[in-house]
Amino acid sequence: MPDPGQQPAAVFFDLDGTLIDTAPDFIRAINRLRQSEGQSSLPAETLREVISDGSKAMIERAFGLSPEKADFERLRQQLLAFYLSEIAVESALFPGMDTLLVSLETQQIPWGIVTNKPRLYSEALLREMALMPRLAALVCADDLPRAKPHPDPLLRAAELTRVQPENCVYVGDHIRDIQAGKAAGMQTIACCYGYISGSESPVDWQADLLVSHASEIAALIGLEKDPRD
């Protein structure tokens, strides 16, 4: 893997909670669903930490239902429909991330996304945000038989960019991101600014590096110094 401060051959990001702050649009969709079911809205902080765990976790948190309950799948599908209809209203790159992406592009280092979000929603979001043309690789949950924490999606991203996995960096905000990155032989960076449960500590994930702000990543991978230094 690249040494700290050494430029990688490619950089891959998790999507929700790492590259893009998608929580506001998910939270609006969840509360729209609750209102359609005659229930009041929930505070954003109650919902934000489960965004990275997917639609099932959101329904469990928002309605207190387990997946075997009769209404669970109906509510999940309605949530996804609401989300897709307004997928990029408030979603935005995390602060400092666009500067990082421009630096990668300027230095001709390919970057991509490896996500457990299904391709339908990933592509819709990235098209709306005009990011699709900038991607060197996009690997989604339904592209392969095994999603993260298996390394297969990251290995596919390396294959798509024609880069050896050991020369890549993977950035994520969930333990499964770090597990997948390490299993693929990539250098891993854990984002402490992401959608992390209060019961979790990124230090315990044993990532190679930790960051509290996206602007710190460039210096760690040899692009530039952190402008806040």
KOLTI-237881 format. One line per 5 residues: number of its first residue (from 1); their letters; for each residue x negated, y negated, z negated of C-alpha. Coordinates in Angstrom, 1 decimal, decimal comma. Layout:
N
NUM = a = X:Y:Z; ...
This chain:
229
1 = mpdpg = 0,0:0,0:0,0; -1,1:-3,6:0,5; -3,2:-5,0:-2,5; -1,6:-7,9:-4,3; -2,4:-11,1:-2,3
6 = qqpaa = -3,1:-9,1:0,9; -0,7:-9,7:3,8; 1,5:-6,7:4,6; 2,2:-5,5:8,1; 6,0:-5,7:7,5
11 = vffdl = 8,3:-6,8:4,7; 11,8:-5,3:4,0; 14,5:-6,7:1,8; 17,5:-5,3:0,1; 20,5:-7,4:1,2
16 = dgtli = 23,0:-8,2:-1,6; 21,3:-9,8:-4,6; 17,8:-10,0:-3,0; 17,9:-11,7:0,3; 21,4:-13,2:0,2
21 = dtapd = 23,6:-14,3:-2,6; 26,8:-12,6:-1,6; 28,4:-12,7:-5,0; 30,7:-15,7:-4,5; 32,5:-14,1:-1,5
26 = firai = 32,8:-10,8:-3,3; 34,2:-12,5:-6,4; 36,7:-14,4:-4,4; 37,9:-11,2:-2,7; 38,2:-9,4:-6,0
31 = nrlrq = 40,2:-12,1:-7,6; 42,3:-12,4:-4,5; 43,1:-8,7:-4,9; 43,8:-9,1:-8,6; 46,2:-11,9:-7,8
36 = segqs = 48,0:-9,8:-5,1; 48,5:-7,2:-7,8; 50,0:-9,7:-10,2; 46,9:-10,1:-12,4; 44,9:-13,2:-13,4
41 = slpae = 41,4:-14,0:-12,0; 38,3:-12,8:-13,8; 35,3:-15,0:-14,7; 32,5:-14,8:-12,1; 30,0:-13,6:-14,8
46 = tlrev = 32,2:-10,6:-15,5; 31,9:-9,4:-11,9; 28,6:-10,6:-10,6; 26,4:-8,0:-12,2; 28,3:-5,1:-10,5
51 = isdgs = 28,0:-6,5:-6,9; 24,9:-4,5:-6,1; 26,7:-1,3:-7,1; 29,3:-1,5:-4,3; 33,0:-1,6:-3,9
56 = kamie = 33,7:1,4:-6,2; 32,0:-0,3:-9,1; 33,8:-3,5:-8,4; 37,2:-1,8:-8,6; 36,2:0,0:-11,8
61 = rafgl = 35,2:-3,4:-13,3; 38,1:-5,4:-12,0; 40,9:-2,9:-12,8; 39,4:-0,5:-15,3; 40,2:2,4:-13,0
66 = speka = 38,1:5,5:-12,3; 37,8:6,8:-8,8; 40,2:9,7:-9,3; 43,1:7,5:-10,1; 45,9:7,3:-7,5
71 = dferl = 45,6:3,6:-6,8; 41,8:3,5:-6,7; 41,2:4,0:-3,0; 44,1:1,8:-1,9; 42,7:-1,1:-4,0
76 = rqqll = 39,1:-0,4:-2,7; 40,2:-0,5:0,9; 42,2:-3,7:0,3; 39,2:-5,3:-1,4; 37,0:-4,5:1,6
81 = afyls = 39,6:-5,9:4,0; 39,8:-9,2:2,0; 36,0:-9,3:1,9; 35,6:-8,8:5,6; 38,1:-11,5:6,4
86 = eiave = 36,0:-14,1:4,6; 32,6:-12,6:4,5; 30,3:-15,6:4,8; 32,3:-18,5:3,3; 29,9:-19,1:0,4
91 = salfp = 27,2:-16,5:0,9; 23,8:-18,0:1,3; 20,1:-17,1:1,3; 18,7:-17,3:-2,2; 16,7:-20,5:-2,8
96 = gmdtl = 13,2:-20,2:-1,4; 14,1:-17,3:0,9; 14,4:-19,1:4,1; 11,0:-20,7:3,6; 9,6:-17,2:3,1
101 = lvsle = 11,3:-15,8:6,2; 9,9:-18,7:8,3; 6,4:-18,1:6,9; 6,7:-14,4:7,9; 7,9:-15,3:11,4
106 = tqqip = 5,2:-18,0:11,8; 2,5:-15,4:11,0; 4,2:-12,8:13,2; 4,9:-10,4:10,3; 8,1:-8,5:11,1
111 = wgivt = 10,8:-8,5:8,4; 14,0:-6,5:8,0; 16,8:-5,3:5,8; 17,3:-1,9:4,2; 20,7:-1,9:2,4
116 = nkprl = 23,3:0,5:0,9; 25,9:-1,8:2,4; 27,7:-0,2:5,3; 26,8:-1,5:8,8; 30,3:-2,9:9,5
121 = yseal = 29,9:-5,4:6,7; 26,2:-5,9:7,0; 26,3:-6,9:10,7; 29,4:-9,1:10,2; 27,6:-11,0:7,4
126 = lrema = 24,3:-11,3:9,2; 26,0:-12,5:12,5; 27,9:-15,2:10,6; 24,7:-16,4:9,0; 22,8:-16,3:12,3
131 = lmprl = 20,2:-13,8:10,9; 20,7:-10,9:13,3; 18,4:-12,3:16,0; 15,6:-12,8:13,5; 15,6:-9,2:12,2
136 = aalvc = 13,0:-6,6:13,2; 15,0:-3,8:11,6; 18,3:-3,3:9,9; 19,0:0,1:8,2; 22,4:0,5:6,5
141 = addlp = 24,0:3,0:4,2; 25,8:4,9:6,9; 22,9:5,0:9,4; 21,4:8,1:7,8; 22,6:11,1:5,8
146 = rakph = 20,8:9,8:2,7; 20,8:6,3:1,4; 18,6:4,7:-1,3; 17,2:5,7:-3,7; 16,1:8,3:-1,1
151 = pdpll = 13,1:6,9:0,9; 14,6:7,9:4,2; 16,1:4,4:5,0; 12,8:2,7:4,3; 10,9:5,2:6,4
156 = raael = 13,3:4,5:9,2; 12,7:0,7:8,9; 9,0:1,3:9,1; 9,5:3,5:12,2; 11,6:0,8:13,8
161 = trvqp = 8,9:-1,8:13,3; 6,1:0,6:14,3; 4,3:0,0:11,0; 2,9:2,6:8,6; 5,0:2,7:5,4
166 = encvy = 1,9:2,2:3,2; 1,3:-1,2:4,9; 4,8:-2,4:4,0; 6,4:-4,3:1,1; 10,0:-3,7:-0,1
171 = vgdhi = 11,8:-6,3:-2,2; 14,9:-5,4:-4,2; 17,0:-6,2:-7,3; 18,0:-2,7:-8,4; 16,2:0,3:-9,8
176 = rdiqa = 17,2:2,4:-6,7; 15,4:-0,2:-4,5; 12,2:0,3:-6,4; 12,6:4,1:-6,5; 13,1:4,2:-2,8
181 = gkaag = 10,2:1,9:-2,1; 7,8:3,8:-4,2; 8,9:7,2:-2,8; 8,3:5,7:0,7; 4,8:4,7:-0,3
186 = mqtia = 5,5:1,0:0,0; 4,5:-1,8:-2,3; 7,5:-2,8:-4,4; 8,7:-6,2:-5,7; 11,5:-6,4:-8,2
191 = ccygy = 13,6:-9,6:-8,1; 14,7:-10,6:-11,6; 17,0:-13,2:-10,1; 19,4:-10,6:-8,5; 22,5:-8,9:-9,7
196 = isgse = 21,1:-7,2:-12,8; 23,2:-5,9:-15,6; 22,5:-7,3:-19,0; 21,7:-3,8:-20,2; 18,9:-3,4:-17,6
201 = spvdw = 15,3:-4,6:-17,7; 13,5:-4,8:-14,4; 10,2:-4,3:-16,3; 11,3:-0,7:-16,9; 11,7:0,0:-13,1
206 = qadll = 7,9:0,1:-12,8; 7,8:-2,0:-9,7; 4,3:-3,1:-8,5; 5,3:-6,8:-8,9; 8,1:-8,8:-10,5
211 = vshas = 9,4:-12,2:-9,4; 11,9:-14,6:-11,0; 12,3:-16,7:-7,9; 12,1:-16,0:-4,2; 9,5:-18,7:-3,8
216 = eiaal = 7,0:-16,6:-5,7; 6,9:-13,8:-3,2; 4,9:-15,6:-0,5; 1,8:-16,0:-2,8; 2,0:-12,4:-3,9
221 = iglek = 1,9:-11,1:-0,4; -0,8:-13,4:0,8; 1,2:-15,9:2,8; 0,8:-19,1:0,7; 0,7:-20,3:-2,8
226 = dprd = 3,8:-20,8:-4,8; 4,7:-24,5:-4,2; 5,7:-24,8:-7,8; 2,1:-24,1:-9,0
